[in-house]
């Protein structure tokens, strides 16, 4: 197993270094190669803030003979335009598909940069994600504008996707076929995953983190854990989520963190302890070096405790 992990890590490192990165001149958008024709836009593995202009999502770009697939285009129109410039440095193929994996503003608001293209791309999401975007994208745009500043968000408008992605379906992009999974609820109310078995590549949206404490503001702890168990079982060497890495660097540690919450809180509830003792219940030592631990972990404890306490009261002890 250790040998296989080392091999996968080496494979990813070679993939990242095998081709020259593509960049849009005069911008901060760089596309690093993952596989021939498959790239990921560098992003800050952190919270959205003015210093990074909200560019915290590693956008997936897949260039095919039939056109270009873009997954989670980013937080605002300027970023999206720079991303499009980097794509144009790679290929003249039109952008045919823009996928929104879940309804968080840093993932979807750069749709605006692609809406004026001719031919117009198809903007795709699950039915639940499309409905959530319709309900709250205006509020999310206002909130992100206040957070990042109006200059960063200039020109950003709401572009809604089609509710076209269904669990178990296949998305055909040229010679590549992506299996669609929709997990609801998990990290958010609806999380779409794209898996390309022939590329051994998994695009997991907000479901996996790397070296950063997961954000549980809208999460279902149990649903998220279940989703990750399913994803870990898939044949994949590279995962593109809130960061890029191998399954051992992204899926596995994210599940370990969520399991620590569930097991610790479950044991505390069984012992008759209350929410004031939540911090003592969870063995969080392995995760203290992760980014944003002091601020985010206490909030996650509160949210996880409420969810598991409700389940406990209904006679459903945490798994």
ChimeraX attribute file (.defattr): number of C-alpha atoms within 10 A of each C-alpha:
attribute: neighborCount
match mode: 1-to-1
recipient: residues
	/A:1	6
	/A:2	7
	/A:3	8
	/A:4	9
	/A:5	15
	/A:6	11
	/A:7	13
	/A:8	19
	/A:9	19
	/A:10	12
	/A:11	16
	/A:12	20
	/A:13	13
	/A:14	14
	/A:15	16
	/A:16	17
	/A:17	13
	/A:18	14
	/A:19	13
	/A:20	10
	/A:21	16
	/A:22	20
	/A:23	22
	/A:24	19
	/A:25	12
	/A:26	8
	/A:27	14
	/A:28	16
	/A:29	24
	/A:30	21
	/A:31	26
	/A:32	22
	/A:33	24
	/A:34	26
	/A:35	19
	/A:36	13
	/A:37	14
	/A:38	18
	/A:39	23
	/A:40	26
	/A:41	26
	/A:42	19
	/A:43	21
	/A:44	16
	/A:45	19
	/A:46	18
	/A:47	16
	/A:48	19
	/A:49	14
	/A:50	15
	/A:51	9
	/A:52	15
	/A:53	22
	/A:54	26
	/A:55	28
	/A:56	22
	/A:57	30
	/A:58	25
	/A:59	27
	/A:60	26
	/A:61	25
	/A:62	23
	/A:63	24
	/A:64	20
	/A:65	12
	/A:66	15
	/A:67	17
	/A:68	23
	/A:69	21
	/A:70	25
	/A:71	25
	/A:72	27
	/A:73	31
	/A:74	29
	/A:75	29
	/A:76	30
	/A:77	23
	/A:78	21
	/A:79	24
	/A:80	24
	/A:81	20
	/A:82	20
	/A:83	28
	/A:84	20
	/A:85	19
	/A:86	22
	/A:87	27
	/A:88	16
	/A:89	14
	/A:90	16
	/A:91	14
	/A:92	11
	/A:93	14
	/A:94	20
	/A:95	26
	/A:96	21
	/A:97	20
	/A:98	24
	/A:99	25
	/A:100	31
	/A:101	28
	/A:102	28
	/A:103	27
	/A:104	20
	/A:105	23
	/A:106	23
	/A:107	27
	/A:108	29
	/A:109	30
	/A:110	27
	/A:111	29
	/A:112	23
	/A:113	23
	/A:114	24
	/A:115	18
	/A:116	10
	/A:117	12
	/A:118	10
	/A:119	10
	/A:120	13
	/A:121	21
	/A:122	17
	/A:123	22
	/A:124	20
	/A:125	27
	/A:126	27
	/A:127	17
	/A:128	21
	/A:129	28
	/A:130	23
	/A:131	17
	/A:132	17
	/A:133	25
	/A:134	15
	/A:135	11
	/A:136	13
	/A:137	21
	/A:138	13
	/A:139	12
	/A:140	18
	/A:141	20
	/A:142	13
	/A:143	13
	/A:144	23
	/A:145	20
	/A:146	12
	/A:147	16
	/A:148	18
	/A:149	15
	/A:150	13
	/A:151	10
	/A:152	20
	/A:153	24
	/A:154	12
	/A:155	13
	/A:156	21
	/A:157	18
	/A:158	18
	/A:159	18
	/A:160	22
	/A:161	22
	/A:162	17
	/A:163	15
	/A:164	13
	/A:165	24
	/A:166	17
	/A:167	13
	/A:168	10
	/A:169	13
	/A:170	16
	/A:171	17
	/A:172	11
	/A:173	18
	/A:174	14
	/A:175	8
	/A:176	17
	/A:177	16
	/A:178	20
	/A:179	18
	/A:180	19
	/A:181	22
	/A:182	24
	/A:183	20
	/A:184	18
	/A:185	18
	/A:186	24
	/A:187	27
	/A:188	23
	/A:189	17
	/A:190	22
	/A:191	26
	/A:192	27
	/A:193	25
	/A:194	22
	/A:195	23
	/A:196	19
	/A:197	16
	/A:198	11
	/A:199	18
	/A:200	14
	/A:201	23
	/A:202	25
	/A:203	26
	/A:204	25
	/A:205	27
	/A:206	24
	/A:207	30
	/A:208	28
	/A:209	26
	/A:210	23
	/A:211	19
	/A:212	23
	/A:213	24
	/A:214	25
	/A:215	18
	/A:216	21
	/A:217	13
	/A:218	13
	/A:219	22
	/A:220	20
	/A:221	23
	/A:222	19
	/A:223	16
	/A:224	23
	/A:225	22
	/A:226	14
	/A:227	22
	/A:228	22
	/A:229	13
	/A:230	10
	/A:231	22
	/A:232	15
	/A:233	9
	/A:234	15
	/A:235	16
	/A:236	20
	/A:237	20
	/A:238	25
	/A:239	25
	/A:240	28
	/A:241	25
	/A:242	26
	/A:243	27
	/A:244	28
	/A:245	21
	/A:246	22
	/A:247	27
	/A:248	17
	/A:249	19
	/A:250	25
	/A:251	23
	/A:252	18
	/A:253	20
	/A:254	25
	/A:255	22
	/A:256	15
	/A:257	18
	/A:258	21
	/A:259	18
	/A:260	18
	/A:261	24
	/A:262	25
	/A:263	17
	/A:264	20
	/A:265	29
	/A:266	21
	/A:267	15
	/A:268	19
	/A:269	21
	/A:270	11
	/A:271	9
	/A:272	7
	/A:273	14
	/A:274	13
	/A:275	16
	/A:276	9
	/A:277	11
	/A:278	19
	/A:279	16
	/A:280	12
	/A:281	22
	/A:282	20
	/A:283	14
	/A:284	16
	/A:285	7
	/A:286	11
	/A:287	18
	/A:288	14
	/A:289	13
	/A:290	14
	/A:291	17
	/A:292	16
	/A:293	18
	/A:294	12
	/A:295	10
	/A:296	16
	/A:297	21
	/A:298	13
	/A:299	15
	/A:300	21
	/A:301	19
	/A:302	15
	/A:303	18
	/A:304	23
	/A:305	23
	/A:306	14
	/A:307	16
	/A:308	22
	/A:309	20
	/A:310	13
	/A:311	13
	/A:312	15
	/A:313	10
	/A:314	9
	/A:315	9
	/A:316	11
	/A:317	17
	/A:318	20
	/A:319	9
